[in-house]
Amino acid sequence: MTATQSNEKSFKDKEKPSQIRSSNMIAAKAVSDSIRTSLGPKGMDKMIQSANGDVTITNDGATILKQMQVTHPAAKMLVELSKAQDIEAGDGTTTVVVIAGSLLDASQKLLLKGLHPTRISDAFQSAA
């Protein structure tokens, strides 16, 4: 392998993590955005049809997330986050997912400005 081939391979490898990161953020934000409109006193109801044809109408975020068939690992993490919130506090399941989606949106904007993911993570830790 020549030096040029080695440089080309390492250049391609550096692009892959950012594509994966972007894919994860898009999937997680899609879950967050799907239940965002059900939050609050003016939250809209969602109609969910299961595989066997049963229809559920609800504006409860936890119920919506339980009924969603999420396959993407990052999106599944948001569903698990909602379950953990329900176990720990018994409330705030929709809010915690919406906040996580907002933090991911802010992170994506910072990544597009060129900030390193570690710096963004450290800043969130400092803010917490």
C-alpha positions in Angstrom: 0.0 0.0 0.0 1.4 3.4 -1.0 1.3 6.5 1.1 -1.4 8.0 -1.1 -3.6 5.0 -0.7 -3.1 5.1 3.1 -4.0 8.8 3.2 -7.2 8.2 1.1 -8.3 5.4 3.4 -7.8 7.5 6.6 -9.7 10.4 5.0 -12.7 8.1 4.3 -12.5 6.7 7.8 -12.7 10.2 9.3 -16.0 10.9 7.4 -17.7 7.7 8.6 -18.1 8.7 12.3 -19.7 12.0 11.4 -22.2 10.1 9.2 -23.0 7.7 11.9 -23.4 10.5 14.5 -25.7 12.4 12.1 -27.8 9.3 11.5 -28.2 8.7 15.2 -29.2 12.3 15.8 -31.8 12.2 13.0 -33.4 9.0 14.3 -33.5 10.2 17.9 -34.9 13.6 16.9 -37.6 11.9 14.8 -38.9 10.1 17.9 -38.7 13.3 19.9 -40.5 15.3 17.2 -43.2 12.6 16.9 -44.3 13.1 20.5 -43.5 16.8 20.9 -47.0 17.8 19.7 -48.7 15.7 22.4 -47.0 17.7 25.2 -48.9 20.2 27.3 -52.5 21.2 27.9 -53.1 21.8 24.2 -51.3 18.6 23.2 -52.8 16.8 20.3 -54.0 13.2 20.5 -52.3 10.5 18.4 -54.0 7.7 16.7 -51.9 4.5 16.8 -52.9 1.4 14.9 -51.2 -1.8 16.0 -50.3 -4.7 13.7 -53.4 -6.7 14.7 -55.6 -3.7 13.9 -56.3 -2.3 17.4 -56.6 1.4 17.4 -55.4 3.5 20.4 -56.0 7.2 20.7 -53.9 9.0 23.4 -51.8 12.0 24.1 -49.8 10.3 26.8 -46.1 10.2 25.6 -45.3 7.0 27.5 -48.2 5.2 25.8 -47.2 6.5 22.4 -43.5 5.4 22.9 -44.5 2.0 24.1 -46.7 1.4 21.0 -44.0 2.7 18.6 -42.0 0.0 16.9 -38.6 1.6 17.0 -35.7 -0.3 15.4 -32.9 2.3 15.4 -30.6 1.9 18.4 -30.3 5.6 19.1 -34.1 6.0 18.9 -34.5 3.0 21.2 -32.4 4.9 23.8 -35.0 7.6 23.9 -37.8 5.1 24.5 -35.7 3.6 27.3 -35.1 7.0 28.7 -38.8 7.5 28.9 -39.2 4.2 30.6 -36.5 5.0 33.1 -38.2 8.4 33.8 -41.5 6.6 34.4 -39.9 4.2 36.9 -37.9 6.8 38.7 -40.4 9.7 39.0 -43.7 8.3 37.6 -44.1 11.5 35.5 -42.3 13.6 32.9 -41.9 10.8 30.3 -42.7 13.0 27.3 -40.8 16.0 28.7 -37.6 14.1 29.1 -37.7 12.8 25.5 -38.5 16.3 24.2 -35.6 17.9 26.1 -33.3 15.2 24.9 -34.4 15.9 21.3 -33.8 19.6 21.9 -30.3 19.0 23.2 -29.5 16.8 20.2 -30.7 19.6 17.9 -28.5 22.1 19.7 -25.6 19.6 19.5 -26.1 19.1 15.8 -25.9 22.9 15.2 -22.7 23.0 17.2 -21.2 20.1 15.2 -22.0 21.9 12.0 -20.1 24.9 13.3 -17.1 22.6 13.7 -17.0 22.0 17.4 -15.6 18.6 18.5 -18.2 16.2 20.0 -16.1 15.9 23.2 -16.1 19.7 23.7 -19.9 19.7 23.3 -20.3 16.9 25.8 -18.0 18.6 28.3 -20.0 21.8 27.9 -23.3 19.9 28.6 -21.7 18.4 31.7 -20.5 21.8 32.9 -24.0 23.2 32.3 -25.6 20.4 34.3 
